């Protein structure tokens, strides 16, 4: 009798865990920081990370904030991954460029792909997203 009660409790517990795991919505929100696009291996690794994650969680929200030496990732003259970036953008990934970095490095908006968006301060954008509950990931390796 004790074994029957124990087995019943275990089955109810497993059923509860299984059904609640099945009902959990996919409401992931992820903000990436990318600051080292000078290294083409970093660019490749980051593009692969984004592809893998957007395939795993296609309904999640993604934002990539680039500043410092990350700007090259979104510049056709310096990135080998523009086709991938455009495909990711078509899947809903937002690419954000820091205007403070642009000013400091004397880079104009015309040097970027048209899919990018701009914010005054990239680091502030990341902080605000974290304050809104977004998960933070440093892109690359």
BELPE-V235825 format. One record per pair of residues at least 6 apart in sequence whose ideal C-beta (glycine too) atoms are under 8 Angstrom apart, sorted by the first residue. I is the first residue (numbers start at 1). J is the second residue. Records with the same first field share a line. If there is no record, write none. Layout:
I->J ; J
//
This chain:
26->57 ; 59 ; 60
27->60
28->57 ; 60 ; 61 ; 135
29->60 ; 61 ; 129 ; 132 ; 133 ; 134 ; 135
30->53 ; 60 ; 61 ; 62 ; 63 ; 134 ; 135 ; 136 ; 137
31->62 ; 63 ; 64 ; 65 ; 125 ; 126 ; 129 ; 130 ; 134 ; 135 ; 136 ; 137
32->46 ; 50 ; 62 ; 63 ; 64 ; 65 ; 136 ; 137 ; 138 ; 139
33->65 ; 67 ; 70 ; 122 ; 126 ; 136 ; 137 ; 138 ; 139
34->46 ; 64 ; 65 ; 66 ; 70 ; 73 ; 138 ; 139 ; 140
35->66 ; 67 ; 68 ; 69 ; 70
36->42 ; 68 ; 69 ; 70 ; 140
37->43 ; 46 ; 66 ; 69 ; 70 ; 71 ; 72 ; 73 ; 74 ; 78 ; 79
38->69 ; 72
39->140
40->80
41->141
42->140 ; 141
43->72 ; 73 ; 79 ; 80 ; 81 ; 140
44->80 ; 81
45->140 ; 141
46->73 ; 139 ; 140
47->81 ; 84 ; 85 ; 88
49->137 ; 139 ; 140
50->62 ; 64 ; 84 ; 88 ; 93 ; 139
51->84 ; 88
53->60 ; 62
54->60 ; 62 ; 88 ; 91 ; 92 ; 93
58->91
61->92 ; 134
62->88 ; 92 ; 93 ; 94
63->93 ; 94 ; 96 ; 125 ; 129 ; 134
64->93 ; 94 ; 95 ; 96 ; 139
65->96 ; 98 ; 119 ; 122 ; 125 ; 126
66->73 ; 74 ; 95 ; 96 ; 97 ; 98 ; 101 ; 122
67->97 ; 98 ; 100 ; 101 ; 122 ; 123
68->98 ; 101
71->97 ; 98 ; 101 ; 102 ; 105 ; 107 ; 112
72->78 ; 79
73->79 ; 81 ; 85
74->85 ; 95 ; 97 ; 112 ; 113 ; 116
75->107 ; 111 ; 112 ; 113
76->82 ; 113
77->111
79->85
82->113
85->95 ; 113 ; 115
86->113 ; 115
89->95 ; 115
94->117
95->113 ; 115 ; 116 ; 117
96->116 ; 117 ; 118 ; 119 ; 122 ; 125
97->112 ; 116 ; 117 ; 118 ; 119 ; 122
98->118 ; 119 ; 120 ; 121 ; 122 ; 123 ; 125
99->118 ; 119 ; 120 ; 121
100->120 ; 121 ; 122
101->107 ; 122
102->108 ; 109 ; 118
109->118
119->125
126->136
129->136
130->136
//
